[in-house]
Amino acid sequence: MKLSQLVGQRLKEAPRDAQTASHIFLIRGGYVRLVSAGLYTLLPLGRRITRKIEQILREEMDRVDGQEIRMPVVLPAELWEESGRYAKVGSELLRFKDRNGKDMLLGMTHEEAVVQVARTELVSYKQLPSMLYQIQTKYRDEARPRAGLIRVREFTMKDAYSFHGSQDCLEKYYERCHEAYVRIFKRIGLKQCLSILSDSGMMGGAVSHEFMAIADCGEDTIFASPDGSYRANREVAVAKLAFAKDAPLPLNKVHTPGCKTIADVAAFLKLSPAQTCKAVFYKDQDNKLVFVCIRGDLEVNEAKLRKAIQCPEIDFANDELIRAAGTVPGFASLLGIDAKKIRVVVDPSVSESSNLVVGANEEDHHMLNFNFARDAAGREHIMITDIATVREGDPCPLTGQPLQALKGIEVGNIFQLGTKYSAPMACNYLDQDGKSKPMIMGCYGIGVGRAMAAVIEQCHDDYGPVWPMAIAPFQVHLIGLNINQPEVRQACDNLYQSLLDAGIDALYDDRGEKAGFAFADADLIGVPLRLVVSPKTLAQSQVEFKQRNWGKRSELIALDGVLPFVQQQIQELMALCRPDTPTA
């Protein structure tokens, strides 16, 4: 490709709303252009990269016996009604009516659509396991698109779905897909991508993992032990906290005027927040109260709470609902509460601690020395489960070492779905005995555009992206300086043609721009290898060579040895992206 003909201008300035490296350089480098909030056009440079990512995805999915299909973006609502998701998913699902008044939607995931395929095409245990995948457009009506391609409304995803006759079969195949994902992210050039335990969320299922590209701009928090033996998303992370177990002391009511917050109570009583109990009130989707108790120095992890009470949506309760349960906002506790009438969830930090300060269920009063086992009535009706948000420095549940907090971009996820979709949608197979049973499912997703953006976050300098060879838009960037001089033009033309003839993907800057301008554009395009031909180098029958990640360093190579030299460089850089190559 000649740069004079390449569609997509390089820009000197970044958009005012661009804060992340990937957003800045994707716009400035001419990879994408904004159409509307969360909607982008991929320009030729961007499309060249995503095509290479998609090819890697196809190769790895085929390697684990996947079969590619293509499902529609527009789906009938009735499919989602079969699974029960149509009414449960919120406004992020774009619903509309077609010209005949039929309820339709834009697919944000394709579990229902693929189940429709499987229940007609897979009928016998002899056909299982089977995996179907696609690389297709998705639409999620994101409320707050951000960071360029990292959080958008329309995106391209590789989504795969496996079907099995047993849980054991699913678990074995899940491990194969996990290994495939590790290979994929190494092949596309991510330097640090961690597989972590995660919350299944609206997808459902018992087991799930997210693949997180570590980056400062990541919106997900990951907790990891220093040795890497434990890694989990903030939504599911746990810590091995120590709880004070002392001899129970008598309950003692104290006057605490105006002390409604944990900080106020702790300061007034000259105690640590860890010696108090926090009461937090939520309401579920049916407007029923959920009374939560947790140690005062901890925060409620709402993802854990939603999963514990099997409620997809919760919100804070108002004072009217709190008072109706017989409690006093700001001074509430379990004392005198009938746990049979309201839903109560208690964190182990409360049930296993001694002599905590709790509300007295009386304005401006608290009780000292609350002990759950002694003082909480109706304990058999109370759910005790971990609902605490892990903090950096909390002890690892496996090693006891202080947990580290990392920021990550979710670039892929895998789920063991079980029969969440197959059972309600009658996706059944006949087993060896001729009995009809629901298929057991797994699903496996990767966002293509987000993966490209994540690579930039990990592979860039102050001037632009430093693309890994495996997904770079071109392998070699040839620049001609003073190209209006016939000998320079002829040398560049000949070298460009020889690169193409050798099957090397080359970009040729034939515009005749000044060196500073040409090099700034080259940095924004980020091609791994650069060749510069000028009157000065030609006088010595040489070409200037540099790798994109060398900074200002370069070297001279003989003009007649360029081709084998470049081929060797490409091989070495491609090797860095092989899954069997140790990370430097």
N, C-alpha and C positions, 0 to 999 in steps of 0.2 A: 504494500500500500504506500502510495506517495502522500506525504503529509499535506501537500498543497490541495489534495482532493478529499482529505478526510473530513467528514461532517462532524462538527463539534468543536467550538472555539474554546481555547484556554482563556481564563479570566484572571485579571490581576487581583481583584478583590473578592472576598468571600461574602455570601449573603449575610445580612445583619443577624439573622436568627440562627446561623450555623455556629454551633459550639464545639462539636466533636471533630476530630481529625478526618474521619471518614466522610462526614457531611461536607466539610470544607473542601476536601480534595476531589470528591466525586463531582461537585459542582464546578470548581475551578479548573479541573482537568478535562472537562467536557465528556464525562462519562454518563451523566444523567441530567435531565432538566425537569424542574418542577412544573406540574400541570395544575394541581390544586393541592390543598393540604393533605399530605399522606399519599399523593398520587404522582408518580414520576414516569417520564419516558426514558427508556434506556437508549442512549446514543450508541453509535457503532463500537466505541471503545468498551463501554459497559457491557454491551451484548456479546462481544468477543470473549470477555472474561466469564460471563455467566454460562455461555455455551460450553466452555472448558470445564467449569464446575459441574454442569449437568452431565457431561460425558463421564466424568469420574463417578458421579452418582450412579449412572447406568451400569458402568462396569462393575461396581461393587454390589449393586443390587442383583445383577445377573449372576455374580459369583456366589451369592447365597440362594440361588435358584428362584429369584424373583422373575415375574413375567409382567412386562409393561402393558398397561392399558391406558385409555383416556376416557375419563368421565366428564359429564357436562359441568360447567360452572353454575348454570341455572338449574335449580332442582325444585320439584314439586313439594309443597309443604307437607303433603300427606306422608312422605317418607319419614320426615322428622317427627311427625305425630305418632308414627308407629313406634319409634324408639322412645318417645316421651320427652324428647329434647326441645321440641318446637315451642312449648309453653314455658320451659324452664330457662332457656337462654335469653339474656336481656337484649338491649337495643343494639348491641354490637352485631347481631344477626340482622342483615338487611332483608326485610320482608316486603313483598309487593304483590300486586295482582296483574296477571297478564290481560290481554284484550278480551278474553272470555270470562274474566272475573275469577279465575282460578288463583288460589293462594300459591305464591312461588317465593323462592328465596335465592340469594347468592351464597354458594357454598363457602363456608369458612373452614370446614373440615369435611371429609367425605366418607365417614364411617357408614352412614345410612346408605349412601349410593353404592358402596362396594359390597355391602351386605345384600343388596338387591341382586347384584351380579352373582355373588357366591351361592345364594339360595336357589338359583336356577341352573348354575353351571357345575357346582360341586354337590354331588348327591350321595357319594359312597365313601366309606373310610379308606378305600383304596386310592382315592384322589388326594388324601391328606398326608402330610401337611402341604399346604399350598400358599404361595405369597403373590399378591398382585400389587403393583405399584404404578404410579403415574408422576409426571412432572407437569404441574398444571397451575393455572391461576386460581388464587383464593381471594376472597373479599371479607374483611372484617371492618365494620364501621367504627373504627377506633375513635374514641372521644378526644384524645390528645396525641396526635401523631408527633413524633419527635426524632431528632438525631438522624435526619435523612432517611436512609433505607433501614435503619435499625428498628423503627416502629412506624409502620405505614398502614394504609387501609387496603390497598390492593398489592398482592405480592405473589411470587412464584414459589411453589413448594414441591419438594419431592415427598409424597406421602405414600407409605406402603402399609399393607394390611395382610397379616398372616392368619391362617385358619387351621385348627388342629382338632384332633379327636380326644386329647387328654391334656391335663395340666402339665404333666411331665414332658410331653412333646413340646408344648409351648415354651417351657422354661429352657429346654435345650436349644430351641430355635432362637429364643430371646438372646441367649449368650452369643450365638453366631452373629446376630444383628448388632449386638453390642461391639463385637470385635470388628465388624464391617465399619461401624461408625468411627471407631478409633483409627482405622486405616484411612477413611475418607478425610477426616480433619487433618491428618498428617499429610496426606497427598495434596490437599489444597493449600498447604503452607502455613497453617496456624502453628505458632510457636508454643503456646500453652493452652491446651483445651482439656478441661477436667470433666470426667464423668462423675456425677453426683446424684445421691438420692434426692427425690423431689416429691412434691405433692401432685397427685393425679388431676386435681381440679375438676373442671367440668367434663374432662375426658373419661373419668372414672377408672376403675381397675384397682388392683391391690398393690402392684409394684410398678414403679416408674423411675426413670433416670433422665436427667437433663445433661446435655453437653454444653459446658460453659467456656467460652473464650474469655480468658482473663484480660480485662481492660478497665482502666480507670473510669471510663464513661459508662460502664455497665450498670444497668438498673436493678440487677439481681445481686443479693448478698449471699456469699458462700462462706460457710464455716469449715475450716480444715485443720486437722492436727498437723503439727510441724513435720511429722514423718510421712504424712499423706495417707495414713491408714484409715482415717475417717474424713469424709467429705460429704456435706449435705447442704441443700438449699436452706435459706433462713426459714422457709415455711415449714420444714420438717425437722430441722436440726434439734438435737437434744444435748444436754450437758449433764455431767455427773456432779450435781450440786450437793454440798453438805448441809444438813439441816440440824439445828440446835435441838438436842433432846435432853431436857433437864427435868427434874422432878416438878410435877404440876403445882402451881401456886394457886391460892384462892382467887376467885374472880373479885375484881375491885373496880367499882364505878368511879370515874374521875370527871371533873368538870373541865371541858375543853372549849371555851367560848370562841366561836368563829372558826374553829379548826376543821375545815371540810376536806382538805387535801392531805395526802400522806406527808408531804414536806412540812405542812403547818403542824400536824400532830406530832411528828418526830421532833421538830424544833421545840415545841411547847413542852414536851415531856422529856426532852434531852435524851432521846433514844435514837438508834439507827433505824432508817426505813426498813431494814431487814428484820426488825423486831415488831413490825406491824403487819396487818392484813388489809389488803385492798379489796373493796367490793366494787365490781363493775357490772352494770346492767345493760343487757342487749334485748332486742326483740327479734323474733324470727319472722319469716314471710307471712305467717298467720297472725302477726301482732301479739304473740304470746311472749311473756317475759322469760328471759334466761338470766339467772343470777350466778355470777362468776366470782369466785374468791381466789386470790393469788397473793403471795407475799408482797409486801409493800415496795420492795426495791426492784421487783420484776414487772414486765409488761405482758399483757395478754397477746398471744399469737393468734390472730383471728382465723388464719388458715387452719391451724390445729383445732380451734374451737368449732369451726364449721364442719370439719370432718368428724369430730367427736360426736356432735349432735345430729349429724346427717342433715345439715341445713345448708343449701347452696348460697343463701343470702341472709346476712344479719345486719342490724343497724343498732345504734345506741337507743336505749329506751328513754322516754320522756319522764319527767317527775310524776306526772299523773299515774302512769303505769307502775312506777316504783312504789308510790304511796299506796296504791290499791293492793299491793302484796303485803302490806303491813310493815313496810320498812320506811326509813327516813333518809332522803337523799343527803349524802355527805356524812351521815352517821349510821350507815347500815351495816348489818352483820347477820350471821346465821342464828343468832340468839333469838329464840322465840319464834322462829320461822318454821312453818309446816312444809317440809320438803315434798310431801305428797301432792301439794296443790300447785307448786311451781317447779320449773326445771332448775336444778342447781348443779353447777359444775365446779369442782374444787381441784386446784392444782396440788400436787404432792408437797409443794413448798409450804402449804398451809396444813395439810393433814398430817405431815410428819414433823412439824416444828412445835416447839413448846412455848407457852406463855406469851402469846402474841397480843398486841393491842388491836382491838376491833371496835367498830362502832357499837354504841349501846342501844341503837334504834330509838334514840331520844335526842332531841335537838340539843346541841352543844355538850354532848356527853360521849365518852368512850369507856370501854371496859378493858382493864388490864388482865393479863394472864388467861387468855382464851386458849383452851386445848381442845382440838377437834374431837378426839376420841371421847372426851368427857362431856363437852359442852354443846356439840352439834346434835340436835334431836333429829330422829328419822334418818340416821346415817345410811340405812339400807336403801334409801331412795335417792341418795346423792351419788352422782358420777364423780369418781376420782380419777383424773387422767392428766397427763402432762399437756399444759396449754401455755407454757412459758416461752417467751422469745429469748433465744440464746444471745448472749453478749460476747463481744471479743474479750478473751481472757478467761472465760468460763472453762472449767476443766473438761477435757475430751472424755466422752463416755467410754472409750476404749483404752486410752493410754493415761488419762488423767492430766496430760499436758495442757497448757493454756491454748485454747482455740484461736486461730487466726481468722480475721475477716477479710475476704477478698471480694472485689467487684467483678462481675462477669456478664457477658452477653450470651443469652441462650441462643445457640445456633442449631440445636437439634434436640429431639426428645424421643424416648421410646416408652411404651406402656404395655403392661400385661392387662388387657381389657377383660379377660375372662368371657362371660356370657352377657355382659351389660347390653350389648346391641343384638347379639344373635338370638337370645331367648325371646325378647318381646317382638322381634321381627320374624320369628319362625324360620330362622336360618339353620336348618337341621341337616343331619346326614344319617345314613343308615350304618350302624355298627356291624361287627362280625355276626351278631345274632339277628340282624335284621330289624333292630330296634332304632327308633328315631330319637336322636339326641341333638341338643344345640351345639353348634361348633364353638370352640374356645378360641378367642381372638387375641392378637397382638397388633399394635400399630406403631409406626416408626416415621417421624417427620424431620425434614431439614428445610429451612428457609434459604433459598438460593441467594437472593439479594442481600439478606442479612449476613450470610456467610461471607460474601464479597466485602461488605462493610467491615466485618470483624477482622478480616485479614488486614485491611488498611490500618485499623486501630493498633494492631500488633506490629505492622511492617510499614513504617513511614519515618521520615525525618522532617525537618522544618520546611522542606521544599516540595514535598509530594510523597506519593506512595513508593514503596520499594517492593514491587511485585515478585512473589515467588515464581520461578520459571514455569512451574506446572500450570499456572492459570494466567500468566501475564498476557496482555493483549497482543504483544509481539515478543519475539525472542531477542531480536537485535534491532537497535535504533541506529541507522546510518545518517550522519550529518555531513553535509557538504558546506564548507566555508569558502567564501569568494567563488561560489559555484558558477558565476558568470565567466570565469576564466575557462577557456575550452579544455585545457588539460585536466582541470579539477572536475568539470562536468563529465568528461569522458571516463575518468577513473571511477567516479561515483556510479555512473550508469553501469559500467562493466562489473563493478563490485556488487551492486544491487542485483543485477541479473544472475551473477554466479551464486549469490545467496539463495535466490528463488529456485534456481535450477537444482540446488542441493537439498531442497525441501525445507529450507529454513524460513521461518515466518519473520519477515523483515519489514520495518517501517523506514521509509526513505524521506528525510527532510530535504526536499529539492527546492525550497522556497527562496534560498539566497539571503536569508536574514542574517543580521549581525550575530556574532558568537554569543554574547550575553543573552539575547532574546531567544536564540535557538536552544541554548542550554537550559534556560528557565522552563521552556516548553517541554524539553526532554525530561526534566525532573518531575514535572506535573504528570507526564504520561507514565513515567516509572518503569520503562522497559529494562530488564535486568542487565543487558549488555549494550554497550555504546561504542560505535566506531566513528571517528572524526577524520575526515579527509580535508586537507588544506594545502595551499601552495607550499607552506613550510615543510609539512610531512612528506609531500610528494617529492620535494627536492632531495630527500634522503631515501626515496622509495619505501616509505613507511606510512603507517596509519596509527593514529592515537587510539588507544583502547582503554576502557575502564568499565568496571562493574558499577551498577547503580548505587550499591551500598558502600563504595569506597570513599565517599566524600569528595575531596579535591584531588585525591591521588589518581594518577593515570600512568600508562606505560606505552612505549612505542613497539610495534611489531612490524615485521617485514610485510610489504604489500602482497608479495607472492605467496606468503604463508598464512594469510588471513583465514581462508576457508577451513583448513584443518584445525587451526587454533580455535576458531569460534565453535566448531563442532565439539571439540573437547570441553570447552567451557560450558556449553549447553548440557552435555552429558553429566558433568560434575554438579551443576546446579539442579538438574532434574533428580539426581541421586539424593539430594538433601530432602526431597519430598517423598522418598520411598518409605513405606511403613516400616521396613526392616532396617532403616538407617537410624542410628542413635541421634537424638537431638543434641546439637552442640551446646 
